[in-house]
Each structure stands twice: as C-alpha cells, then as structure tokens.
Amino acid sequence: MGLWRDPWRRMWARRAVTIPLYFAAFALFLALFPVLAPLAAITDLVRRSRFALLRMLVFLLLYFSFEVFGILASLFLWLVGGPWVSSDTERYLRWNFKLQCLWAHALAGGAFRIFSLRLDVEGLEDYSDRSILLFTRHVSTADTVLPALLITVPQGVMLRYVIKRELLADPCLDIVGNRFPNYFIRRGSGQTDKELAAIKLLTEDLRPGHGVLMYPEGTRYTKKKRERILQRLEEAGDKEALDRARAMPLVLPPRLPGSLALLEANPGADAVFCIHTGFESTMSMAQLWRGDLVKTWVRVKFWRVPFDDIPKDRDALSTWMWDQWAEANACLQAWRDSE
C-alpha cells in the first residue's frame, strides 16, 4: 500500500497550499456572485450563448461549495472515526465511501442540470455482485464524473482509480482519495517498474462490488496528441502498432504496459469498457465560453467481457486490447455517422 502515498511532509506541504486556496476561492465566489451573475447574464444575452457564462459561474460556485463541504466532512470523519480513534478500518472506509458518493453525485448531477445535458446509456449492467476492471475513454476532466454517476453512486461499487498525479491539487481528491487504495500516477517519472508494480497492487483483495478504473489512452484525447503518438510510432519503426493506430482516428492508441499489468494481475474480475461522446465540447475554455456544452447529448456505451473470455497469454492479451479499442473507435464512428 505504501507505493501510492506521498511522504507525510510532502503531502501536507501540498495541502497547506491547496486547502486555504480553495477556501479563499469559495469565499471570493460567494462574495462576488451577486455582482458577477447579472453581468454574466447580460453578456450571455448579448452574445446569444444560451447563458453559457452564467451557467459556468453557477457550476464553479457549486464546485467550490462542495469542495469546502468535502474538506470539512473529511476532517469530521477523521476526528470521530479515524485510525487514531478506532481500529475499525472497514467502518472508516465505508463512511468515506459514502462521503465520496455524496460529493460525486452532487457535482455530476449538478453539472448535468446546470448545463441541461441529456444522457443516453446502453449496455450498463449491475456490477455490484462481481469485481470489474473498468477501462474508459478520456477526452476531458468533465468525463471523469461518468463512472461515479453511473456505477459508483447507484450500484455502490467501490472503484480504485489509476489517475494522474496532477489531480492531487484538488483537496477532496487528495484527502479522501488517499484514504482508499487509489494510485496517482506520476507521468514521465522514469520509474516504469515502480509504476507498474503499483498498478498491479490495486488488484489485491478485489472482491465483488469492487473494481479498478483505468484510462487506457493515458491522457486526454486531442488530434494533436494523436499525431504526436503516430509520429513516435513511425520513428520507432513499429509498423503494426502504427497501422492499427492510424485505423482508429477517434481514439488514442492504448498504452499497453499499464493495461497489460492490470490484466495480467487480474485475480478474476470481468473487463468492462466504457465509451462516450458529448464531452468533446469541454476540451477548451473557448468551447465552454461559446456554450458548446449546453444541451449536449451525452451518449455512453458499456460492454463487459467475462474473466474466462479474457486471453491469458501476453501476446494474445495485447492483440485483444487493441481489438477492444478498435471497437471503441467503431462505436464513436457509428455515433458520428448517425448525427
């Protein structure tokens, strides 16, 4: 477990900056909102942007409000049930899981209402009676709410995340996220073996109602990132990977080392894939400013591969992972063609 936690001094040096910063941001938004909201509404009327700026202000107020609530609630849970008070670790984790669900539901549900988003989901099953490895597409920070909204909150599935270290700048993710066996990966650390070992550890004691979530692409999709990856594959002379990547223009090719490490350490979980479209309009501030997100149709598709149907040989597993991601690209293309 020690692989995924910062040293005490580094952790609290970071929180000494982020926690006061978030409290200050909340106080500032709360104080200025009565002035900014009318100005935003007038600006939106002039621009005819479907009140995009006003919606953004409302969401930011909601976000900082629940950040402050989450920080204070996590402190309360630590005071009344932390490891220094009780040896009942399971109860402490259950309390924190309920807090995580409340926080995620409030932010995700609030975002969908504020921006008038419409949601269409297909292939979603009840995963509460099984363990899963969840592989999901990633185009924006906004799409990270989908697993919580669709699986964690309604089904009570406790997901362990493989996510980028930069998200520790969010105090709630930092505090509560470090109470669970999540792994905040340090991209470009040069410590590949350590990173892969930490990912494998996430599969320990993976029982029904639990899962591990990974973003196989390793970063958010953009056309520029895809072109850079294609160029690297070409320079490396990996013709097979290059050909497969070129055939999937709507996704980034999967970064196999992390995905394969997770799958090879899999003690018996089913693989679940989550593909979505609709959050592409949150990839830049210019899109949000124009109101591209407002009334967007968010479409999500899941499919599950039982553990027994997942290849066990490494080469076959690599090919299988490419095939699954090709299916993801085909799904996105079918949605685009139907528009």
Protein Blocks (a to p, Z undefined) as FASTA:
>chain_A
ZZmpccfklmmmmmmmmmmmmmmmmmmmmmmmmmmmmmmmmmmmmnonoommmmmmmmmm
mmmmmmmmmmmmmmmmmmmmpmklpmclmlmmmmmmmmmmmmmmmmmmmmmmmnopacdd
ehiacfklcccddddddfbfklmmmmmmmmmmmnopacdddddfklmmpmklmmmmmmpc
cddddehklpmmlmmmmmmmmmgopaehiacdddfkopacdfklmmmmmmmmmmnopakl
mmmmmmmmkbccddfklmmmmmmmpgoiacdddddehjlmmmbfklmmnommgopacddd
dddddfklpcfbfklmmmmmmmmmmmmmmmmmmmmmmZZ
